[in-house]
């Protein structure tokens, strides 16, 4: 498992992510493949935006009832879905899906956590992004 994490960290470094971003995201996810997939998803972002992926997630979290940690874990639910489906999606599209999912979950007083709710939505409705 250490080899997989080392590889994921090297992919993030090569993508131009700051150490703060790498560690801030990696501390919240369970699978190194999710970090690699997130790096792939942010490939189209411009230079400064790549370095601030964590701050972009924090901005979405600040506009919702969920914490940054919950956003990262919900993102991992979506990233794992994309990995299983052998698909890719742009970071902004993923964040839009998560924002809509989070808004519905919080407004409907769902019994599911943000990551669980995202997993349920993906299982039931899929993802078009």
N, C-alpha and C positions, 0 to 999 in steps of 0.2 A: 504494500500500500504506500510505503514511503516513496517508491519510485514513481508511482502515479501522481502523488502530490508534488514531487519535485518537477515532474514534467509539466503539470498544470501551472505551477509558479513560473516556470521558464516561458511558457506560452504567454502568460499575462505580462511578464516583463518585456518580451519581444513585441507585444501589442502596444507597448508604451504606457502601461498602467503604472501609477505611482505605487510605492511600497504601502502607503496608507490604504489605498484602494484594494490592493491585493489582500492584505491582511484583514481589512475590515469586512470584505466579502467572504474570504476563505474561512474565517472564524465562525460564520453562520451557516455554511453549507456542509452537507455530509459527504458528498461525492466529488472527487477531483474532476470527473468528466463534466460536471455541471459548470465548474469554473472555466474549463476549456471551451465549452459550448457558449458560455456567456461572452468570452473573448471573441469568438467567431461572430456572435451577434452584434458586437460593437465595432466590427471591422470598418464599417462605413462611416463611423463618426469621425469628425475632424480631430486633429492632434490634441488640442486642449480638452476637448470633450472626452476623448479616450482616457485621459489622465484623471478625469473627474467623474467616472462612472458611479462611484460611491456617492458623490455629492448629488448626482442626478437622481439616484434612488432615494436619497434623503429628502430631496425636494418633493418627490411623489409621496413619500411617507408623511411629510409635514402637511400635505394637502388632504390627508386621510385620517381615519381613526386608528390606523395601524402603525406600529413602530418600524423603524428601518430594518430591524432584525426580522420582523414578520414579513416585510416586503422581500427581503433577500430569500427567505425560506419559501415564500409563495412563488418567487421567481424560479427557484430550484424545482418546484413542482412542474412548472411549465417547461423548463429546460429538459428535465427528465422525460417528459412527454415527447418533446421534439427529438431527443436522442432515440427513444423507442420507435418513433415513427420514421426515423432517418430523414428528418426535415430540418430546415433552417428558417429563421425569421429574424428580421431586423429588430434591434433593441427597442426602438421607439414603438414598433407594433406590439411587441411583448408588453411594454409598460402600459400601453393603451388597454390591452386586454386585462392586465392586472388591475388597472384603475377602475375599469367597468365592473370587474368581478368583485373587487373590494367594496365599491359603492353599493352594489346589490346586496352583498353579504351583510354589511353594516346596517343598511336601511331596512332589511327584512328581519333583523335580529336573529340571524341564522345561528344554530347551535354549533356550527363548524368554525374552526379557526380559519384564518386567512389561507394558509397553505392547504388545509383539508378541503376548504370550499373550492379552491382553484382546481384541485385534483378531481373533485366531484363534477365540476363544470366540464372539465376536459373529458372525463369518462362519458358524460351524458351528451354533450354537444360538440365535442371536438374543438378544433382551432383552425380558423381560416387564414390566419396571418402569415 
